[in-house]
Amino acid sequence: MLCESFAPIAAPDARVLILGSMPGVMSLQKQQYYGHPRNHFWPIIFSVINKPLPENYEARVQGLMDNKIALWDVLRYCHREGSLDSRIKNEVPNDFNDLLAKLPQLKLICFNGSKAAQMWKKHVNCSAENLDLILLPSTSPVPGKNIKTLQEKLAVWKIIADYLN
């Protein structure tokens, strides 16, 4: 199945850019980043910014932008059956030169899981020399070889808060 990622969520004053690989099936159906109810992304982010987690997706998106966090995926298109990153093939990256030019205050790029970092290294050819790059544990609910609890993930993801001021 051909999958296409969403437009970035990014305000011009963003300090942190979080990159996934490609939205899963449920997220694509809902047309929402991290739309699977078991995904830890939204609870983690709102814990990092020390705010209550809104029920409404639009309020969650606004919370990201209000707190200088941008969100996108490394891949623009790929073929994938199901939601597993291990099934991604024929991938085409997003255009990061354009996005990064629009985010002059950016300090940090985070990768939500190892597949996003791998796809960045493989496909993205842009200047990120003045930015910190950090691999964070995946927020996916799918068990993997490096299974972490929500609290273990949150402990690592809290590094983002250091970049938001």
Buried (B, 14 or more C-beta within 10 A) or exposed (E): EEBEBBEBBBBEEBBBBBBBBBBBBBBBEBEBBBBBEEBBBBBBBBBBBEEEEBEEBEEBBBBBBEBBBBBBBBBBBBEBEEBBBEEBEEBEBBEBEEBBEEBEEBBBBBBBBBBBBBBBEEBBEBEBEEBBBBBBBBBBEBEBEEEBEEEEBBEBBEBBBEBBE
